[in-house]
Amino acid sequence: MREKIEELLSEIIQPLIQADGGNIELVSVEDDTIVLRLSGLCAGCPGIPYTTTKVIEPVLKKSLGESISIRYEF
């Protein structure tokens, strides 16, 4: 599952995040929980709730299943 997550991050999610001056990296995968670190402009952006719920989570859940949970570090 880790390889699939890294692929989704690098090919789909990361370019979108980086276009706005932020960055995202995979910290860990613990059972069905994915831990992601957001940095750069994402760390203090007021739009981060939109980015997480409307960009990151739908891509990951569509590919990996609705049962996964995603936790963020800033």
Residue pairs with C-beta under 8 A, 6 or more apart in sequence:
1 29
1 64
2 26
2 29
4 63
4 64
5 26
5 29
5 34
5 60
5 64
6 26
8 59
8 60
8 63
9 24
9 25
9 26
9 36
12 59
13 24
13 55
13 56
13 59
13 60
14 23
14 24
16 55
17 23
17 24
17 38
17 40
17 42
17 51
17 55
18 40
20 41
20 42
20 45
21 40
21 41
21 42
22 38
22 39
22 40
22 41
22 42
22 43
22 45
23 38
23 39
23 40
23 42
24 36
24 37
24 38
24 39
24 42
24 56
25 36
25 37
25 39
26 34
26 35
26 36
26 37
27 35
27 36
27 37
27 73
28 34
28 35
29 35
32 67
32 68
32 69
33 68
33 69
33 70
33 71
34 60
34 68
34 69
34 70
34 71
35 70
35 71
35 72
35 73
36 56
36 70
36 71
36 72
36 73
37 72
37 73
37 74
38 48
38 72
38 73
38 74
39 74
42 48
42 51
42 74
43 74
45 51
52 70
52 72
56 70
57 70
60 68
60 70
61 68
